[in-house]
Amino acid sequence: MKKILLSALLFVFIALPYIGFCAILHVPATYNSIQEGIIASVDGDIVLVEPGTYYENLNLYGKNIILCSNYFTTGNPGFISNTIIDGSNSGRVITFDLNEISSCQVIGFTIQHGNSSTDYVLYGGGILILDASP
């Protein structure tokens, strides 16, 4: 019981600055893909992704959002291994390259099968951070 209460308080503490100013966008309940949720989001929003494997190559497009699995709300590490973003070896899995700042966070995912050889920048197959500081 204490652990659940502590997790709830931690979530409220983390989300407190955003209360009243953010939306929680649910993938796949409301948005079919993670990228759709990112595109629909605005600074301060939370894109909450349910467990599953998502074959996507994501770009945060300079949005300062929290992209997270249910690990963020529960603290249960099982959600990390059960919420997978798979780049299908067709590019980087996640790209931050438009001045995202420290309020932009990715929390609670397994990131796999990224590939950086698709363009002139040959690093960052899993996550590329270029001109940003998430």
N, CA and C atoms as a LAMMPS dump frame, in Angstrom:
ITEM: TIMESTEP
0
ITEM: NUMBER OF ATOMS
402
ITEM: BOX BOUNDS ff ff ff
-5.0000000000000000e+02 5.0000000000000000e+02
-5.0000000000000000e+02 5.0000000000000000e+02
-5.0000000000000000e+02 5.0000000000000000e+02
ITEM: ATOMS id mol type element x y z
1 1 1 N 0.823 -1.192 0
2 1 2 C 0 0 0
3 1 3 C 0.865 1.253 0
4 2 1 N 1.934 1.224 0.802
5 2 2 C 2.832 2.378 0.855
6 2 3 C 3.469 2.63 -0.51
7 3 1 N 3.814 1.538 -1.211
8 3 2 C 4.459 1.666 -2.512
9 3 3 C 3.516 2.319 -3.522
10 4 1 N 2.245 1.938 -3.494
11 4 2 C 1.264 2.53 -4.399
12 4 3 C 1.071 4.006 -4.075
13 5 1 N 0.969 4.326 -2.809
14 5 2 C 0.81 5.711 -2.395
15 5 3 C 2.029 6.534 -2.788
16 6 1 N 3.207 5.983 -2.582
17 6 2 C 4.433 6.678 -2.946
18 6 3 C 4.5 6.897 -4.455
19 7 1 N 4.119 5.891 -5.235
20 7 2 C 4.109 6.028 -6.689
21 7 3 C 3.129 7.104 -7.127
22 8 1 N 1.962 7.13 -6.523
23 8 2 C 0.956 8.147 -6.863
24 8 3 C 1.45 9.541 -6.52
25 9 1 N 2.066 9.678 -5.356
26 9 2 C 2.603 10.985 -4.963
27 9 3 C 3.737 11.414 -5.884
28 10 1 N 4.586 10.477 -6.267
29 10 2 C 5.668 10.787 -7.19
30 10 3 C 5.112 11.267 -8.529
31 11 1 N 4.09 10.583 -9.019
32 11 2 C 3.469 10.988 -10.278
33 11 3 C 2.896 12.398 -10.168
34 12 1 N 2.184 12.685 -9.089
35 12 2 C 1.605 14.02 -8.895
36 12 3 C 2.713 15.064 -8.81
37 13 1 N 3.779 14.757 -8.084
38 13 2 C 4.894 15.697 -7.94
39 13 3 C 5.527 16.006 -9.297
40 14 1 N 5.737 14.973 -10.104
41 14 2 C 6.336 15.166 -11.42
42 14 3 C 5.375 15.908 -12.34
43 15 1 N 4.103 15.57 -12.269
44 15 2 C 3.124 16.168 -13.17
45 15 3 C 2.615 17.524 -12.691
46 16 1 N 2.853 17.884 -11.435
47 16 2 C 2.313 19.11 -10.862
48 16 3 C 2.565 20.353 -11.702
49 17 1 N 3.768 20.556 -12.232
50 17 2 C 3.967 21.759 -13.028
51 17 3 C 3.098 21.803 -14.282
52 18 1 N 2.613 20.649 -14.717
53 18 2 C 1.845 20.577 -15.95
54 18 3 C 0.34 20.596 -15.73
55 19 1 N -0.122 20.398 -14.506
56 19 2 C -1.552 20.297 -14.241
57 19 3 C -2.233 21.582 -14.696
58 20 1 N -3.283 21.413 -15.48
59 20 2 C -4.004 22.558 -16.007
60 20 3 C -3.416 23.065 -17.306
61 21 1 N -2.221 22.646 -17.636
62 21 2 C -1.565 23.132 -18.832
63 21 3 C -1.237 22.014 -19.816
64 22 1 N -1.554 20.801 -19.459
65 22 2 C -1.169 19.701 -20.331
66 22 3 C -2.347 18.77 -20.578
67 23 1 N -2.122 17.952 -21.575
68 23 2 C -3.071 16.889 -21.884
69 23 3 C -2.298 15.576 -21.841
70 24 1 N -3.002 14.497 -21.566
71 24 2 C -2.414 13.167 -21.664
72 24 3 C -2.981 12.542 -22.921
73 25 1 N -2.111 12.256 -23.869
74 25 2 C -2.5 11.68 -25.138
75 25 3 C -2.196 10.185 -25.09
76 26 1 N -3.205 9.361 -25.316
77 26 2 C -3.075 7.913 -25.14
78 26 3 C -2.84 7.207 -26.471
79 27 1 N -1.787 6.379 -26.485
80 27 2 C -1.458 5.544 -27.638
81 27 3 C -1.569 4.096 -27.181
82 28 1 N -2.301 3.242 -27.862
83 28 2 C -3.04 3.432 -29.098
84 28 3 C -4.528 3.743 -28.915
85 29 1 N -4.991 3.998 -27.715
86 29 2 C -6.43 4.214 -27.5
87 29 3 C -6.963 5.396 -28.3
88 30 1 N -6.233 6.506 -28.316
89 30 2 C -6.678 7.7 -29.031
90 30 3 C -5.899 7.916 -30.321
91 31 1 N -4.619 7.622 -30.298
92 31 2 C -3.755 7.783 -31.471
93 31 3 C -3.214 6.422 -31.858
94 32 1 N -3.286 6.097 -33.144
95 32 2 C -2.876 4.771 -33.612
96 32 3 C -1.383 4.522 -33.495
97 33 1 N -0.585 5.576 -33.559
98 33 2 C 0.863 5.409 -33.486
99 33 3 C 1.439 6.426 -32.508
100 34 1 N 2.658 6.15 -32.074
101 34 2 C 3.334 7.077 -31.176
102 34 3 C 3.581 8.398 -31.902
103 35 1 N 4.012 8.321 -33.167
104 35 2 C 4.297 9.547 -33.919
105 35 3 C 3.051 10.404 -34.053
106 36 1 N 1.89 9.805 -34.25
107 36 2 C 0.642 10.582 -34.301
108 36 3 C 0.412 11.316 -32.988
109 37 1 N 0.679 10.646 -31.872
110 37 2 C 0.539 11.29 -30.567
111 37 3 C 1.504 12.447 -30.405
112 38 1 N 2.74 12.268 -30.87
113 38 2 C 3.735 13.337 -30.801
114 38 3 C 3.287 14.529 -31.639
115 39 1 N 2.842 14.271 -32.848
116 39 2 C 2.41 15.353 -33.742
117 39 3 C 1.238 16.123 -33.137
118 40 1 N 0.321 15.423 -32.471
119 40 2 C -0.857 16.072 -31.874
120 40 3 C -0.53 16.826 -30.586
121 41 1 N 0.626 16.55 -30.003
122 41 2 C 0.973 17.136 -28.704
123 41 3 C 1.469 18.57 -28.839
124 42 1 N 1.433 19.257 -27.698
125 42 2 C 2.042 20.585 -27.572
126 42 3 C 2.96 20.543 -26.353
127 43 1 N 3.827 21.535 -26.241
128 43 2 C 4.751 21.575 -25.118
129 43 3 C 4.026 21.365 -23.794
130 44 1 N 4.586 20.492 -22.952
131 44 2 C 4.018 20.204 -21.644
132 44 3 C 3.097 18.999 -21.621
133 45 1 N 2.692 18.49 -22.79
134 45 2 C 1.817 17.325 -22.838
135 45 3 C 2.56 16.051 -22.476
136 46 1 N 1.786 15.017 -22.169
137 46 2 C 2.309 13.687 -21.897
138 46 3 C 1.724 12.747 -22.94
139 47 1 N 2.59 12.041 -23.662
140 47 2 C 2.159 11.001 -24.592
141 47 3 C 2.398 9.683 -23.875
142 48 1 N 1.304 9.039 -23.472
143 48 2 C 1.356 7.818 -22.664
144 48 3 C 1.075 6.617 -23.56
145 49 1 N 2.049 5.712 -23.63
146 49 2 C 2.009 4.578 -24.553
147 49 3 C 1.751 3.288 -23.785
148 50 1 N 0.745 2.552 -24.216
149 50 2 C 0.407 1.266 -23.607
150 50 3 C 1.417 0.195 -24.036
151 51 1 N 1.534 -0.897 -23.288
152 51 2 C 2.456 -1.968 -23.657
153 51 3 C 2.177 -2.504 -25.06
154 52 1 N 3.243 -2.913 -25.717
155 52 2 C 3.158 -3.453 -27.07
156 52 3 C 4.445 -3.147 -27.795
157 53 1 N 4.53 -3.616 -29.038
158 53 2 C 5.683 -3.307 -29.883
159 53 3 C 5.216 -2.36 -30.966
160 54 1 N 5.91 -1.239 -31.078
161 54 2 C 5.567 -0.182 -32.024
162 54 3 C 6.721 -0.07 -33.011
163 55 1 N 6.444 -0.374 -34.288
164 55 2 C 7.464 -0.323 -35.33
165 55 3 C 7.446 1.082 -35.919
166 56 1 N 8.298 1.941 -35.345
167 56 2 C 8.277 3.344 -35.726
168 56 3 C 9.673 3.938 -35.632
169 57 1 N 9.844 5.018 -36.361
170 57 2 C 11.028 5.863 -36.266
171 57 3 C 10.497 7.24 -35.904
172 58 1 N 10.81 7.685 -34.696
173 58 2 C 10.175 8.866 -34.129
174 58 3 C 11.056 10.097 -34.21
175 59 1 N 10.407 11.245 -34.416
176 59 2 C 11.068 12.535 -34.3
177 59 3 C 10.212 13.365 -33.366
178 60 1 N 10.838 13.994 -32.381
179 60 2 C 10.101 14.807 -31.416
180 60 3 C 9.781 16.201 -31.948
181 61 1 N 10.349 16.595 -33.072
182 61 2 C 10.035 17.858 -33.758
183 61 3 C 10.099 19.084 -32.857
184 62 1 N 11.05 19.093 -31.926
185 62 2 C 11.237 20.265 -31.075
186 62 3 C 10.199 20.429 -29.986
187 63 1 N 9.346 19.43 -29.8
188 63 2 C 8.302 19.518 -28.773
189 63 3 C 8.866 19.088 -27.431
190 64 1 N 8.604 19.858 -26.428
191 64 2 C 9.082 19.564 -25.08
192 64 3 C 7.967 18.871 -24.31
193 65 1 N 7.888 17.585 -24.554
194 65 2 C 6.83 16.733 -24.003
195 65 3 C 7.471 15.603 -23.205
196 66 1 N 6.636 14.857 -22.517
197 66 2 C 7.067 13.609 -21.883
198 66 3 C 6.462 12.476 -22.69
199 67 1 N 7.309 11.645 -23.253
200 67 2 C 6.893 10.454 -23.973
201 67 3 C 7.193 9.291 -23.051
202 68 1 N 6.166 8.554 -22.64
203 68 2 C 6.392 7.55 -21.603
204 68 3 C 5.497 6.333 -21.754
205 69 1 N 5.956 5.259 -21.124
206 69 2 C 5.145 4.056 -20.978
207 69 3 C 4.451 4.131 -19.618
208 70 1 N 3.718 3.097 -19.3
209 70 2 C 3.053 3.038 -17.99
210 70 3 C 4.048 2.937 -16.831
211 71 1 N 5.319 2.721 -17.129
212 71 2 C 6.346 2.768 -16.088
213 71 3 C 6.321 4.132 -15.393
214 72 1 N 6.078 5.177 -16.156
215 72 2 C 6.053 6.538 -15.621
216 72 3 C 4.977 6.702 -14.55
217 73 1 N 3.831 6.089 -14.735
218 73 2 C 2.722 6.267 -13.801
219 73 3 C 2.711 5.247 -12.676
220 74 1 N 3.368 4.09 -12.895
221 74 2 C 3.291 3.02 -11.891
222 74 3 C 4.613 2.732 -11.195
223 75 1 N 5.722 3.023 -11.858
224 75 2 C 7.024 2.65 -11.323
225 75 3 C 7.346 1.177 -11.502
226 76 1 N 6.484 0.439 -12.195
227 76 2 C 6.673 -0.988 -12.419
228 76 3 C 7.648 -1.194 -13.577
229 77 1 N 8.847 -1.728 -13.311
230 77 2 C 9.838 -1.891 -14.373
231 77 3 C 9.434 -2.892 -15.452
232 78 1 N 8.431 -3.717 -15.201
233 78 2 C 7.946 -4.648 -16.216
234 78 3 C 7.431 -3.942 -17.458
235 79 1 N 6.973 -2.707 -17.299
236 79 2 C 6.469 -1.96 -18.452
237 79 3 C 7.596 -1.578 -19.409
238 80 1 N 8.819 -1.483 -18.918
239 80 2 C 9.937 -1.112 -19.787
240 80 3 C 10.172 -2.201 -20.83
241 81 1 N 10.222 -3.444 -20.408
242 81 2 C 10.482 -4.531 -21.356
243 81 3 C 9.261 -4.894 -22.192
244 82 1 N 8.089 -4.429 -21.799
245 82 2 C 6.865 -4.747 -22.535
246 82 3 C 6.343 -3.594 -23.388
247 83 1 N 7.069 -2.489 -23.411
248 83 2 C 6.688 -1.354 -24.253
249 83 3 C 7.91 -1.048 -25.113
250 84 1 N 7.853 -1.508 -26.363
251 84 2 C 9.029 -1.538 -27.235
252 84 3 C 8.816 -0.614 -28.426
253 85 1 N 9.841 0.197 -28.689
254 85 2 C 9.861 0.981 -29.924
255 85 3 C 10.942 0.35 -30.787
256 86 1 N 10.533 -0.198 -31.922
257 86 2 C 11.406 -0.961 -32.806
258 86 3 C 11.58 -0.187 -34.108
259 87 1 N 12.82 0.18 -34.422
260 87 2 C 13.097 0.961 -35.625
261 87 3 C 13.158 0.154 -36.904
262 88 1 N 12.976 -1.144 -36.846
263 88 2 C 12.964 -2.026 -38.021
264 88 3 C 14.204 -1.877 -38.894
265 89 1 N 15.319 -1.443 -38.297
266 89 2 C 16.564 -1.223 -39.042
267 89 3 C 16.385 -0.292 -40.235
268 90 1 N 15.381 0.588 -40.158
269 90 2 C 15.109 1.494 -41.283
270 90 3 C 15.426 2.951 -40.944
271 91 1 N 16.161 3.167 -39.885
272 91 2 C 16.54 4.52 -39.486
273 91 3 C 16.664 4.582 -37.982
274 92 1 N 16.92 5.771 -37.5
275 92 2 C 17.021 5.968 -36.056
276 92 3 C 15.674 5.695 -35.412
277 93 1 N 15.711 5.214 -34.186
278 93 2 C 14.466 4.938 -33.487
279 93 3 C 13.873 6.254 -32.972
280 94 1 N 14.687 7.095 -32.334
281 94 2 C 14.203 8.377 -31.814
282 94 3 C 15.205 9.46 -32.178
283 95 1 N 14.696 10.58 -32.689
284 95 2 C 15.548 11.707 -33.055
285 95 3 C 15.117 12.958 -32.303
286 96 1 N 16.1 13.586 -31.656
287 96 2 C 15.942 14.907 -31.041
288 96 3 C 16.906 15.818 -31.805
289 97 1 N 16.4 16.707 -32.643
290 97 2 C 17.323 17.561 -33.403
291 97 3 C 16.781 18.962 -33.66
292 98 1 N 15.779 19.363 -32.895
293 98 2 C 15.202 20.689 -33.099
294 98 3 C 15.096 21.458 -31.787
295 99 1 N 16.197 21.492 -31.041
296 99 2 C 16.29 22.292 -29.817
297 99 3 C 15.391 21.833 -28.68
298 100 1 N 15.09 20.551 -28.605
299 100 2 C 14.371 20.05 -27.438
300 100 3 C 15.215 20.33 -26.202
301 101 1 N 14.55 20.649 -25.086
302 101 2 C 15.265 20.988 -23.854
303 101 3 C 15.022 19.918 -22.795
304 102 1 N 15.509 20.159 -21.581
305 102 2 C 15.478 19.132 -20.541
306 102 3 C 14.067 18.725 -20.118
307 103 1 N 13.067 19.526 -20.413
308 103 2 C 11.7 19.112 -20.083
309 103 3 C 11.17 18.073 -21.073
310 104 1 N 11.884 17.843 -22.156
311 104 2 C 11.534 16.797 -23.112
312 104 3 C 12.177 15.507 -22.62
313 105 1 N 11.34 14.506 -22.316
314 105 2 C 11.836 13.273 -21.729
315 105 3 C 11.215 12.059 -22.397
316 106 1 N 11.987 10.998 -22.482
317 106 2 C 11.5 9.698 -22.939
318 106 3 C 11.756 8.742 -21.781
319 107 1 N 10.678 8.116 -21.283
320 107 2 C 10.773 7.343 -20.049
321 107 3 C 10.077 5.986 -20.207
322 108 1 N 10.811 4.91 -19.924
323 108 2 C 10.189 3.603 -19.734
324 108 3 C 9.978 2.755 -20.972
325 109 1 N 10.914 2.783 -21.908
326 109 2 C 10.783 1.989 -23.133
327 109 3 C 12.001 1.101 -23.33
328 110 1 N 11.819 0.034 -24.11
329 110 2 C 12.916 -0.687 -24.718
330 110 3 C 13.016 -0.154 -26.133
331 111 1 N 14.217 0.269 -26.513
332 111 2 C 14.45 0.816 -27.852
333 111 3 C 15.362 -0.161 -28.578
334 112 1 N 14.924 -0.62 -29.757
335 112 2 C 15.701 -1.645 -30.448
336 112 3 C 15.658 -1.469 -31.96
337 113 1 N 16.625 -2.082 -32.61
338 113 2 C 16.733 -2.186 -34.063
339 113 3 C 16.764 -0.845 -34.777
340 114 1 N 17.576 0.067 -34.244
341 114 2 C 17.803 1.328 -34.93
342 114 3 C 18.966 1.207 -35.891
343 115 1 N 19.018 2.127 -36.856
344 115 2 C 20.06 2.095 -37.872
345 115 3 C 20.416 3.532 -38.23
346 116 1 N 21.684 3.886 -38.097
347 116 2 C 22.099 5.256 -38.389
348 116 3 C 22.688 5.411 -39.777
349 117 1 N 22.763 4.372 -40.558
350 117 2 C 23.435 4.454 -41.855
351 117 3 C 22.529 4.959 -42.97
352 118 1 N 21.391 5.541 -42.615
353 118 2 C 20.46 5.991 -43.645
354 118 3 C 20.721 7.415 -44.122
355 119 1 N 21.659 8.129 -43.5
356 119 2 C 21.99 9.476 -43.967
357 119 3 C 23.44 9.804 -43.656
358 120 1 N 23.811 11.045 -43.788
359 120 2 C 25.203 11.465 -43.647
360 120 3 C 25.728 11.439 -42.213
361 121 1 N 24.859 11.459 -41.207
362 121 2 C 25.292 11.408 -39.813
363 121 3 C 25.287 9.941 -39.391
364 122 1 N 26.469 9.356 -39.212
365 122 2 C 26.57 7.917 -39.016
366 122 3 C 26.58 7.497 -37.556
367 123 1 N 25.932 8.234 -36.686
368 123 2 C 25.834 7.82 -35.288
369 123 3 C 24.416 8.072 -34.795
370 124 1 N 24.11 7.472 -33.663
371 124 2 C 22.78 7.639 -33.095
372 124 3 C 21.739 6.725 -33.713
373 125 1 N 22.028 5.437 -33.82
374 125 2 C 21.059 4.507 -34.395
375 125 3 C 19.855 4.281 -33.503
376 126 1 N 20.067 4.235 -32.183
377 126 2 C 18.954 4.086 -31.245
378 126 3 C 18.313 5.431 -30.982
379 127 1 N 19.125 6.361 -30.488
380 127 2 C 18.665 7.72 -30.209
381 127 3 C 19.716 8.687 -30.732
382 128 1 N 19.291 9.648 -31.528
383 128 2 C 20.178 10.71 -31.987
384 128 3 C 19.78 11.998 -31.288
385 129 1 N 20.75 12.619 -30.632
386 129 2 C 20.538 13.93 -30.017
387 129 3 C 21.506 14.878 -30.702
388 130 1 N 20.965 15.827 -31.459
389 130 2 C 21.763 16.766 -32.228
390 130 3 C 21.134 18.15 -32.082
391 131 1 N 21.885 19.109 -31.59
392 131 2 C 21.366 20.469 -31.354
393 131 3 C 20.164 20.455 -30.417
394 132 1 N 20.224 19.618 -29.392
395 132 2 C 19.134 19.496 -28.423
396 132 3 C 19.728 19.031 -27.101
397 133 1 N 18.948 19.142 -26.025
398 133 2 C 19.416 18.672 -24.71
399 133 3 C 18.275 18.096 -23.892
400 134 1 N 17.633 17.043 -24.439
401 134 2 C 16.522 16.434 -23.679
402 134 3 C 17.027 15.68 -22.474
